Amino acid sequence: MPAKAKIKAGGIWKDATVEREWPDGYKVVRVRTQADLTTLSDNGGGCSKAHTFWTHHARPISEYFFVMQKPDGGVGPILFCKDMRWFGKNHPQEDLYQREWYKKIDAIARYGSPIGSAYYDHRYNSPEDMAREYGRYGANDVQGRLDDAVYQQTRIRQRAMAAGPLGKDNPYKAELDQANRHVNACKDAVTKAEKSKRVQAGLVFKYGTKELFIIQVAGRGTSYYDGTDDVYTPKFMEFTGVGKEA
């Protein structure tokens, strides 16, 4: 039986397809063509439009862009992935890309030099090496947010105490309450970061019959990465099956 055709995402996309959809209106959309990758670049996707050869023309395809689309059609975080068969090494059509396609694709999206098939992962020995490096950066970022939140909380508390008793009539009560909530949220984020793999670079997941690894979590709305925004995290965890607690 032939595979069921995927639904076109519509909206700002011309050819992107819906990979997963939730009742609250969020969708994971796969973006692959030059037109759609250009739209992605224009909506917080950086150099996405320079990857068209690897997402659309190469045989086999080696790169994948999965976008979390918001209920209003806006672009959320992006999972930029690559086929595990070529982790740390060139795709069989690397020579073709360098000889012909680089000029065709990057004439539209020139980023100074060709973005070859192992541009991002050639310096790692394994996906685990990549995950360890990015996980270390992520953990440091989460702890830094907590440190800053505690610092701001202390400053607000000092102002509130100078103004009078810390009761409902204190002019800084609302501000202090907000600071307390933010500190608690950051503490929860640190706990999550310590207990969870998270959806991050270097993690491997199944996509149909293929295994992909995440090169980068990018784009707008990536505050979910440190656990402080819980809108995207559970959905990307469900879509990839990674990032679950060990």
MIDOSE-1310 file (N, C-alpha, C; in nm, 2 decimals, decimal comma, always signed):
residues 246
mpak	+0,09/-0,12/+0,00/+0,00/+0,00/+0,00/+0,09/+0,12/+0,00; +0,07/+0,22/-0,09/+0,15/+0,34/-0,10/+0,13/+0,42/+0,03; +0,24/+0,50/+0,07/+0,23/+0,58/+0,19/+0,13/+0,69/+0,17; +0,06/+0,72/+0,28/-0,04/+0,82/+0,28/+0,02/+0,96/+0,25
akik	-0,03/+1,04/+0,16/+0,02/+1,17/+0,13/+0,01/+1,26/+0,25; +0,11/+1,34/+0,28/+0,11/+1,43/+0,39/+0,03/+1,56/+0,36; -0,03/+1,62/+0,46/-0,11/+1,74/+0,44/-0,02/+1,86/+0,42; -0,05/+1,94/+0,32/+0,02/+2,07/+0,30/-0,01/+2,16/+0,42
aggi	+0,09/+2,23/+0,46/+0,08/+2,32/+0,58/+0,00/+2,45/+0,55; +0,01/+2,50/+0,42/-0,05/+2,62/+0,38/+0,00/+2,74/+0,46; -0,08/+2,84/+0,47/-0,04/+2,97/+0,53/+0,08/+3,03/+0,46; +0,19/+3,06/+0,53/+0,30/+3,12/+0,47/+0,39/+3,03/+0,39
wkda	+0,36/+2,90/+0,39/+0,43/+2,80/+0,32/+0,37/+2,76/+0,18; +0,46/+2,73/+0,09/+0,41/+2,68/-0,04/+0,40/+2,53/-0,05; +0,51/+2,46/+0,00/+0,51/+2,32/-0,02/+0,54/+2,24/+0,11; +0,55/+2,31/+0,23/+0,58/+2,25/+0,35/+0,47/+2,15/+0,39
tver	+0,50/+2,05/+0,46/+0,40/+1,95/+0,50/+0,39/+1,94/+0,65; +0,27/+1,90/+0,70/+0,25/+1,88/+0,84/+0,29/+1,74/+0,89; +0,38/+1,74/+0,98/+0,43/+1,61/+1,04/+0,36/+1,57/+1,16; +0,31/+1,67/+1,24/+0,24/+1,64/+1,36/+0,15/+1,76/+1,40
ewpd	+0,03/+1,73/+1,45/-0,06/+1,84/+1,48/-0,12/+1,81/+1,62; -0,15/+1,91/+1,70/-0,21/+1,89/+1,83/-0,34/+1,96/+1,84; -0,43/+1,92/+1,92/-0,56/+1,98/+1,93/-0,56/+2,13/+1,96; -0,45/+2,18/+2,03/-0,45/+2,32/+2,06/-0,40/+2,41/+1,94
gykv	-0,37/+2,35/+1,83/-0,34/+2,42/+1,71/-0,19/+2,43/+1,67; -0,10/+2,38/+1,76/+0,04/+2,37/+1,73/+0,06/+2,26/+1,63; +0,16/+2,28/+1,54/+0,20/+2,18/+1,44/+0,35/+2,18/+1,42; +0,40/+2,06/+1,39/+0,54/+2,05/+1,35/+0,53/+2,04/+1,19
vrvr	+0,60/+2,13/+1,13/+0,60/+2,14/+0,98/+0,74/+2,11/+0,93; +0,74/+2,03/+0,82/+0,87/+2,01/+0,76/+0,89/+2,10/+0,64; +1,00/+2,17/+0,64/+1,02/+2,28/+0,53/+1,14/+2,23/+0,45; +1,13/+2,23/+0,32/+1,24/+2,18/+0,24/+1,28/+2,25/+0,11
tqad	+1,19/+2,32/+0,05/+1,21/+2,39/-0,08/+1,28/+2,52/-0,06; +1,33/+2,57/-0,17/+1,40/+2,71/-0,17/+1,30/+2,81/-0,13; +1,18/+2,81/-0,18/+1,08/+2,92/-0,14/+1,05/+2,91/+0,00; +1,03/+2,79/+0,06/+0,99/+2,78/+0,20/+1,10/+2,80/+0,29
lttl	+1,22/+2,76/+0,25/+1,34/+2,79/+0,34/+1,37/+2,94/+0,34; +1,35/+3,01/+0,23/+1,36/+3,15/+0,23/+1,26/+3,22/+0,32; +1,14/+3,17/+0,32/+1,04/+3,22/+0,41/+1,08/+3,19/+0,56; +1,14/+3,08/+0,58/+1,19/+3,04/+0,72/+1,30/+3,14/+0,76
sdng	+1,40/+3,16/+0,67/+1,50/+3,26/+0,69/+1,45/+3,40/+0,73; +1,34/+3,44/+0,66/+1,28/+3,57/+0,68/+1,21/+3,58/+0,81; +1,18/+3,46/+0,88/+1,11/+3,45/+1,00/+1,19/+3,39/+1,12; +1,31/+3,43/+1,12/+1,40/+3,39/+1,24/+1,48/+3,27/+1,21
ggcs	+1,48/+3,22/+1,09/+1,55/+3,09/+1,05/+1,69/+3,11/+1,00; +1,75/+3,22/+1,02/+1,89/+3,24/+0,99/+1,93/+3,20/+0,85; +2,03/+3,11/+0,83/+2,08/+3,07/+0,70/+2,00/+2,95/+0,64; +1,88/+2,93/+0,69/+1,81/+2,81/+0,64/+1,80/+2,80/+0,49
kaht	+1,79/+2,92/+0,42/+1,77/+2,92/+0,27/+1,89/+2,87/+0,20; +2,01/+2,86/+0,27/+2,13/+2,82/+0,20/+2,14/+2,66/+0,20; +2,04/+2,59/+0,25/+2,05/+2,45/+0,27/+1,96/+2,37/+0,17; +1,91/+2,44/+0,07/+1,81/+2,37/-0,02/+1,87/+2,25/-0,09
fwth	+1,99/+2,24/-0,13/+2,05/+2,12/-0,19/+2,03/+2,00/-0,10; +2,07/+2,02/+0,03/+2,07/+1,90/+0,12/+1,93/+1,87/+0,16; +1,83/+1,96/+0,16/+1,69/+1,93/+0,21/+1,60/+1,89/+0,09; +1,64/+1,92/-0,03/+1,55/+1,90/-0,14/+1,60/+1,83/-0,26
harp	+1,73/+1,86/-0,30/+1,78/+1,81/-0,43/+1,87/+1,69/-0,42; +1,94/+1,68/-0,31/+2,04/+1,57/-0,29/+1,96/+1,44/-0,29; +2,03/+1,34/-0,34/+1,98/+1,20/-0,34/+2,08/+1,10/-0,27; +2,05/+1,05/-0,16/+1,93/+1,07/-0,08/+1,93/+1,21/-0,01
isey	+1,82/+1,26/+0,04/+1,81/+1,38/+0,12/+1,89/+1,36/+0,24; +1,96/+1,46/+0,29/+2,04/+1,44/+0,41/+2,01/+1,54/+0,53; +1,94/+1,65/+0,50/+1,91/+1,75/+0,60/+1,76/+1,77/+0,61; +1,71/+1,80/+0,73/+1,57/+1,82/+0,76/+1,55/+1,94/+0,85
ffvm	+1,45/+2,02/+0,82/+1,41/+2,13/+0,90/+1,27/+2,11/+0,95; +1,25/+2,10/+1,08/+1,12/+2,08/+1,14/+1,09/+2,21/+1,22; +0,98/+2,27/+1,18/+0,94/+2,40/+1,24/+0,82/+2,38/+1,33; +0,82/+2,43/+1,45/+0,71/+2,43/+1,54/+0,62/+2,55/+1,50
qkpd	+0,51/+2,53/+1,44/+0,42/+2,64/+1,39/+0,32/+2,67/+1,50; +0,30/+2,79/+1,53/+0,21/+2,83/+1,63/+0,06/+2,83/+1,58; -0,04/+2,83/+1,67/-0,18/+2,83/+1,62/-0,21/+2,94/+1,53; -0,15/+3,06/+1,55/-0,18/+3,17/+1,46/-0,10/+3,17/+1,33
ggvg	-0,02/+3,06/+1,31/+0,05/+3,05/+1,18/+0,20/+3,10/+1,19; +0,23/+3,16/+1,31/+0,37/+3,21/+1,33/+0,47/+3,10/+1,35; +0,60/+3,14/+1,32/+0,71/+3,04/+1,33/+0,76/+3,04/+1,47; +0,77/+2,92/+1,53/+0,83/+2,90/+1,66/+0,97/+2,84/+1,64
pilf	+1,02/+2,76/+1,74/+1,16/+2,70/+1,73/+1,17/+2,61/+1,61; +1,29/+2,58/+1,57/+1,33/+2,50/+1,46/+1,42/+2,39/+1,50; +1,39/+2,26/+1,46/+1,48/+2,15/+1,48/+1,55/+2,13/+1,34; +1,68/+2,16/+1,34/+1,76/+2,14/+1,22/+1,84/+2,01/+1,24
ckdm	+1,81/+1,91/+1,15/+1,86/+1,77/+1,17/+1,93/+1,72/+1,04; +2,00/+1,61/+1,06/+2,08/+1,55/+0,95/+2,06/+1,39/+0,97; +2,07/+1,33/+0,85/+2,06/+1,18/+0,85/+2,19/+1,12/+0,92; +2,17/+1,03/+1,01/+2,28/+0,97/+1,08/+2,38/+0,89/+0,99
rwfg	+2,34/+0,85/+0,87/+2,43/+0,78/+0,79/+2,55/+0,86/+0,75; +2,54/+0,99/+0,76/+2,65/+1,08/+0,72/+2,70/+1,17/+0,84; +2,68/+1,11/+0,96/+2,73/+1,19/+1,08/+2,88/+1,21/+1,06; +2,93/+1,33/+1,06/+3,07/+1,36/+1,06/+3,14/+1,34/+0,93
knhp	+3,07/+1,31/+0,83/+3,13/+1,28/+0,70/+3,05/+1,34/+0,59; +3,11/+1,35/+0,47/+3,05/+1,41/+0,35/+2,94/+1,31/+0,29; +2,84/+1,37/+0,24/+2,74/+1,30/+0,16/+2,80/+1,26/+0,03; +2,75/+1,15/-0,03/+2,80/+1,10/-0,16/+2,80/+1,20/-0,27
qedl	+2,71/+1,30/-0,26/+2,70/+1,40/-0,36/+2,77/+1,54/-0,32; +2,86/+1,53/-0,23/+2,93/+1,65/-0,19/+3,00/+1,71/-0,31; +3,07/+1,63/-0,39/+3,14/+1,69/-0,51/+3,05/+1,76/-0,60; +2,93/+1,70/-0,63/+2,83/+1,76/-0,71/+2,79/+1,90/-0,66
yqre	+2,76/+1,90/-0,53/+2,72/+2,03/-0,47/+2,83/+2,13/-0,48; +2,95/+2,10/-0,45/+3,06/+2,20/-0,46/+3,09/+2,24/-0,61; +3,07/+2,15/-0,70/+3,10/+2,18/-0,84/+2,99/+2,26/-0,91; +2,86/+2,22/-0,88/+2,75/+2,28/-0,95/+2,65/+2,35/-0,87
wykk	+2,60/+2,28/-0,77/+2,48/+2,33/-0,70/+2,51/+2,45/-0,61; +2,63/+2,46/-0,56/+2,66/+2,57/-0,47/+2,63/+2,70/-0,54; +2,67/+2,71/-0,67/+2,65/+2,84/-0,74/+2,50/+2,86/-0,76; +2,42/+2,76/-0,78/+2,28/+2,77/-0,81/+2,20/+2,81/-0,68
idai	+2,23/+2,74/-0,57/+2,16/+2,77/-0,45/+2,21/+2,90/-0,38; +2,34/+2,90/-0,37/+2,40/+3,01/-0,29/+2,40/+3,14/-0,37; +2,37/+3,14/-0,50/+2,36/+3,26/-0,57/+2,24/+3,34/-0,51; +2,14/+3,26/-0,46/+2,02/+3,32/-0,40/+2,05/+3,35/-0,25
aryg	+2,13/+3,26/-0,19/+2,15/+3,27/-0,04/+2,30/+3,26/-0,01; +2,37/+3,36/-0,05/+2,52/+3,36/-0,03/+2,56/+3,39/+0,11; +2,63/+3,30/+0,17/+2,68/+3,31/+0,31/+2,83/+3,31/+0,31; +2,90/+3,34/+0,20/+3,04/+3,36/+0,21/+3,12/+3,24/+0,16
spig	+3,07/+3,12/+0,19/+3,13/+2,99/+0,15/+3,03/+2,88/+0,15; +3,06/+2,77/+0,08/+2,96/+2,66/+0,07/+2,94/+2,60/+0,20; +2,81/+2,57/+0,22/+2,77/+2,50/+0,35/+2,77/+2,35/+0,31; +2,88/+2,28/+0,32/+2,89/+2,14/+0,28/+2,81/+2,05/+0,37
sayy	+2,81/+1,92/+0,33/+2,72/+1,83/+0,40/+2,77/+1,79/+0,54; +2,90/+1,82/+0,58/+2,95/+1,79/+0,71/+3,00/+1,92/+0,78; +2,94/+2,03/+0,74/+2,98/+2,16/+0,79/+2,97/+2,18/+0,94; +2,86/+2,12/+0,99/+2,83/+2,14/+1,14/+2,89/+2,03/+1,23
dhry	+2,90/+1,91/+1,18/+2,93/+1,80/+1,26/+3,07/+1,73/+1,24; +3,15/+1,79/+1,15/+3,27/+1,72/+1,11/+3,37/+1,71/+1,23; +3,36/+1,80/+1,33/+3,46/+1,80/+1,44/+3,42/+1,71/+1,56; +3,31/+1,64/+1,55/+3,26/+1,56/+1,66/+3,28/+1,41/+1,62
nspe	+3,32/+1,33/+1,72/+3,34/+1,19/+1,70/+3,21/+1,11/+1,70; +3,11/+1,17/+1,76/+2,98/+1,10/+1,78/+2,87/+1,20/+1,81; +2,74/+1,16/+1,80/+2,63/+1,25/+1,85/+2,64/+1,27/+2,00; +2,69/+1,17/+2,07/+2,71/+1,19/+2,22/+2,81/+1,30/+2,25
dmar	+2,91/+1,31/+2,17/+3,01/+1,42/+2,19/+2,94/+1,56/+2,17; +2,86/+1,57/+2,06/+2,79/+1,69/+2,04/+2,69/+1,72/+2,15; +2,62/+1,62/+2,19/+2,52/+1,64/+2,30/+2,58/+1,69/+2,43; +2,70/+1,63/+2,46/+2,77/+1,67/+2,58/+2,81/+1,82/+2,58
eygr	+2,86/+1,86/+2,46/+2,90/+2,00/+2,45/+2,79/+2,09/+2,46; +2,68/+2,07/+2,38/+2,57/+2,16/+2,39/+2,49/+2,15/+2,52; +2,49/+2,03/+2,58/+2,42/+2,02/+2,71/+2,50/+2,10/+2,81; +2,63/+2,10/+2,81/+2,71/+2,18/+2,90/+2,67/+2,33/+2,89
ygan	+2,67/+2,38/+2,76/+2,63/+2,52/+2,74/+2,49/+2,55/+2,79; +2,40/+2,45/+2,77/+2,26/+2,47/+2,81/+2,25/+2,48/+2,96; +2,32/+2,39/+3,03/+2,31/+2,39/+3,18/+2,37/+2,52/+3,24; +2,48/+2,57/+3,18/+2,54/+2,69/+3,22/+2,44/+2,81/+3,20
dvqg	+2,37/+2,81/+3,09/+2,28/+2,91/+3,06/+2,16/+2,91/+3,16; +2,11/+2,80/+3,20/+2,00/+2,79/+3,29/+2,05/+2,84/+3,43; +2,16/+2,80/+3,47/+2,21/+2,84/+3,60/+2,24/+2,99/+3,60; +2,29/+3,04/+3,49/+2,31/+3,19/+3,48/+2,18/+3,27/+3,49
rldd	+2,07/+3,21/+3,43/+1,94/+3,28/+3,45/+1,89/+3,28/+3,59; +1,91/+3,17/+3,66/+1,88/+3,16/+3,80/+1,95/+3,26/+3,88; +2,08/+3,27/+3,86/+2,17/+3,36/+3,94/+2,12/+3,51/+3,91; +2,09/+3,54/+3,79/+2,04/+3,68/+3,76/+1,90/+3,70/+3,83
avyq	+1,82/+3,60/+3,82/+1,68/+3,61/+3,89/+1,69/+3,64/+4,04; +1,79/+3,57/+4,10/+1,81/+3,58/+4,25/+1,86/+3,72/+4,28; +1,95/+3,77/+4,19/+2,01/+3,90/+4,21/+1,90/+4,01/+4,20; +1,82/+4,00/+4,10/+1,71/+4,10/+4,08/+1,61/+4,09/+4,20
qtri	+1,58/+3,97/+4,24/+1,49/+3,94/+4,36/+1,54/+4,01/+4,48; +1,67/+4,00/+4,51/+1,73/+4,06/+4,62/+1,72/+4,21/+4,62; +1,75/+4,27/+4,50/+1,74/+4,42/+4,49/+1,60/+4,47/+4,51; +1,50/+4,40/+4,46/+1,36/+4,44/+4,48/+1,32/+4,42/+4,62
rqra	+1,36/+4,31/+4,69/+1,33/+4,29/+4,83/+1,39/+4,41/+4,91; +1,51/+4,45/+4,88/+1,57/+4,56/+4,96/+1,49/+4,69/+4,94; +1,44/+4,72/+4,82/+1,36/+4,83/+4,80/+1,23/+4,83/+4,88; +1,17/+4,71/+4,87/+1,05/+4,69/+4,94/+1,06/+4,70/+5,09
maag	+1,17/+4,65/+5,15/+1,19/+4,66/+5,29/+1,21/+4,80/+5,33; +1,28/+4,88/+5,25/+1,31/+5,02/+5,28/+1,18/+5,10/+5,28; +1,08/+5,05/+5,20/+0,95/+5,13/+5,19/+0,86/+5,09/+5,30; +0,88/+4,99/+5,38/+0,79/+4,95/+5,49/+0,77/+4,80/+5,50
plgk	+0,68/+4,76/+5,58/+0,65/+4,62/+5,60/+0,62/+4,55/+5,47; +0,66/+4,42/+5,46/+0,63/+4,34/+5,34/+0,49/+4,29/+5,34; +0,40/+4,37/+5,34/+0,26/+4,33/+5,34/+0,19/+4,37/+5,21; +0,05/+4,36/+5,21/-0,02/+4,39/+5,09/-0,02/+4,54/+5,05
dnpy	+0,02/+4,62/+5,15/+0,02/+4,77/+5,13/+0,16/+4,82/+5,08; +0,25/+4,73/+5,07/+0,39/+4,77/+5,03/+0,38/+4,80/+4,88; +0,43/+4,92/+4,84/+0,43/+4,96/+4,70/+0,50/+4,87/+4,60; +0,59/+4,79/+4,66/+0,67/+4,70/+4,57/+0,62/+4,55/+4,58
kael	+0,50/+4,53/+4,64/+0,45/+4,40/+4,66/+0,43/+4,32/+4,53; +0,37/+4,38/+4,43/+0,35/+4,31/+4,30/+0,48/+4,28/+4,23; +0,57/+4,37/+4,24/+0,70/+4,35/+4,17/+0,78/+4,24/+4,24; +0,77/+4,24/+4,38/+0,84/+4,13/+4,45/+0,78/+4,00/+4,43
dqan	+0,64/+3,99/+4,42/+0,57/+3,87/+4,39/+0,62/+3,81/+4,26; +0,63/+3,90/+4,16/+0,67/+3,86/+4,03/+0,81/+3,80/+4,03; +0,90/+3,87/+4,10/+1,04/+3,83/+4,11/+1,05/+3,69/+4,18; +0,96/+3,67/+4,28/+0,96/+3,54/+4,35/+0,92/+3,43/+4,26
rhvn	+0,82/+3,46/+4,18/+0,77/+3,36/+4,08/+0,88/+3,33/+3,98; +0,95/+3,43/+3,93/+1,05/+3,41/+3,83/+1,17/+3,32/+3,89; +1,20/+3,35/+4,01/+1,31/+3,27/+4,08/+1,26/+3,12/+4,09; +1,14/+3,10/+4,13/+1,09/+2,96/+4,14/+1,09/+2,89/+4,00
ackd	+1,05/+2,97/+3,90/+1,05/+2,91/+3,76/+1,19/+2,87/+3,72; +1,29/+2,96/+3,75/+1,43/+2,93/+3,71/+1,48/+2,81/+3,79; +1,44/+2,80/+3,92/+1,48/+2,68/+4,00/+1,43/+2,55/+3,93; +1,30/+2,56/+3,89/+1,24/+2,44/+3,83/+1,32/+2,41/+3,70
avtk	+1,36/+2,51/+3,62/+1,43/+2,49/+3,50/+1,57/+2,42/+3,53; +1,63/+2,46/+3,63/+1,76/+2,40/+3,67/+1,74/+2,25/+3,70; +1,63/+2,23/+3,77/+1,60/+2,09/+3,81/+1,57/+2,00/+3,68; +1,50/+2,06/+3,59/+1,47/+1,99/+3,47/+1,59/+1,97/+3,38
aeks	+1,68/+2,07/+3,38/+1,80/+2,05/+3,30/+1,89/+1,95/+3,36; +1,89/+1,93/+3,49/+1,98/+1,83/+3,56/+1,92/+1,69/+3,54; +1,79/+1,68/+3,53/+1,73/+1,55/+3,52/+1,70/+1,50/+3,38; +1,70/+1,59/+3,29/+1,65/+1,56/+3,15/+1,75/+1,57/+3,05
krvq	+1,74/+1,49/+2,95/+1,83/+1,50/+2,83/+1,80/+1,63/+2,75; +1,67/+1,66/+2,75/+1,62/+1,78/+2,67/+1,63/+1,75/+2,52; +1,56/+1,83/+2,45/+1,57/+1,83/+2,30/+1,68/+1,92/+2,26; +1,80/+1,87/+2,23/+1,91/+1,95/+2,20/+2,00/+1,89/+2,10
aglv	+2,10/+1,96/+2,05/+2,19/+1,92/+1,95/+2,26/+1,79/+1,99; +2,27/+1,70/+1,90/+2,34/+1,57/+1,92/+2,25/+1,46/+1,96; +2,12/+1,48/+1,99/+2,03/+1,37/+2,02/+1,97/+1,31/+1,89; +1,95/+1,18/+1,90/+1,91/+1,10/+1,78/+1,77/+1,06/+1,80
fkyg	+1,69/+1,06/+1,69/+1,55/+1,01/+1,69/+1,52/+0,95/+1,56; +1,41/+0,87/+1,56/+1,36/+0,80/+1,45/+1,27/+0,89/+1,37; +1,28/+0,89/+1,24/+1,19/+0,96/+1,15/+1,16/+0,87/+1,04; +1,04/+0,80/+1,05/+1,01/+0,70/+0,95/+1,11/+0,59/+0,96
tkel	+1,17/+0,55/+0,85/+1,27/+0,44/+0,85/+1,41/+0,49/+0,88; +1,43/+0,62/+0,89/+1,56/+0,68/+0,91/+1,59/+0,72/+1,06; +1,72/+0,73/+1,09/+1,76/+0,79/+1,21/+1,82/+0,93/+1,18; +1,77/+1,03/+1,25/+1,82/+1,16/+1,24/+1,89/+1,21/+1,37
fiiq	+1,99/+1,30/+1,36/+2,04/+1,36/+1,48/+2,02/+1,51/+1,47; +2,00/+1,57/+1,58/+1,97/+1,72/+1,58/+2,10/+1,79/+1,57; +2,11/+1,88/+1,47/+2,23/+1,96/+1,46/+2,22/+2,09/+1,55; +2,09/+2,14/+1,55/+2,07/+2,27/+1,62/+1,93/+2,29/+1,65
vagr	+1,90/+2,34/+1,77/+1,77/+2,39/+1,80/+1,78/+2,54/+1,78; +1,70/+2,60/+1,69/+1,73/+2,74/+1,65/+1,60/+2,82/+1,63; +1,61/+2,94/+1,59/+1,50/+3,03/+1,56/+1,44/+3,10/+1,67; +1,32/+3,16/+1,65/+1,25/+3,24/+1,75/+1,18/+3,14/+1,85
gtsy	+1,17/+3,19/+1,97/+1,10/+3,12/+2,07/+1,17/+3,01/+2,14; +1,31/+3,01/+2,13/+1,39/+2,90/+2,19/+1,40/+2,91/+2,34; +1,33/+3,00/+2,41/+1,33/+3,00/+2,55/+1,29/+2,87/+2,61; +1,22/+2,79/+2,53/+1,17/+2,66/+2,58/+1,30/+2,57/+2,61
ydgt	+1,41/+2,60/+2,55/+1,53/+2,52/+2,56/+1,58/+2,50/+2,70; +1,56/+2,61/+2,78/+1,60/+2,60/+2,92/+1,49/+2,56/+3,02; +1,37/+2,53/+2,96/+1,26/+2,48/+3,05/+1,18/+2,59/+3,11; +1,20/+2,71/+3,08/+1,12/+2,82/+3,14/+0,99/+2,84/+3,07
ddvy	+0,99/+2,80/+2,94/+0,86/+2,81/+2,86/+0,82/+2,67/+2,83; +0,71/+2,62/+2,88/+0,67/+2,48/+2,86/+0,57/+2,46/+2,75; +0,56/+2,55/+2,66/+0,47/+2,54/+2,55/+0,53/+2,44/+2,44; +0,65/+2,46/+2,41/+0,71/+2,38/+2,30/+0,78/+2,25/+2,35
tpkf	+0,84/+2,25/+2,46/+0,91/+2,14/+2,51/+0,84/+2,01/+2,50; +0,72/+1,99/+2,56/+0,65/+1,86/+2,56/+0,62/+1,82/+2,42; +0,59/+1,91/+2,33/+0,55/+1,88/+2,19/+0,68/+1,83/+2,11; +0,79/+1,90/+2,12/+0,91/+1,85/+2,06/+0,95/+1,71/+2,12
meft	+0,94/+1,70/+2,25/+0,97/+1,57/+2,31/+0,88/+1,46/+2,26; +0,75/+1,49/+2,24/+0,66/+1,39/+2,19/+0,69/+1,36/+2,04; +0,73/+1,46/+1,96/+0,76/+1,44/+1,82/+0,88/+1,36/+1,80; +0,99/+1,39/+1,88/+1,12/+1,32/+1,86/+1,13/+1,20/+1,94
gvgk	+1,07/+1,19/+2,06/+1,09/+1,08/+2,15/+1,22/+1,10/+2,23; +1,28/+1,21/+2,22/+1,41/+1,23/+2,30/+1,38/+1,34/+2,40; +1,47/+1,37/+2,48/+1,46/+1,47/+2,58/+1,38/+1,42/+2,70; +1,35/+1,30/+2,71/+1,28/+1,24/+2,82/+1,37/+1,22/+2,94
ea	+1,32/+1,22/+3,06/+1,40/+1,20/+3,18/+1,47/+1,06/+3,17; +1,59/+1,06/+3,21/+1,67/+0,93/+3,21/+1,61/+0,83/+3,31
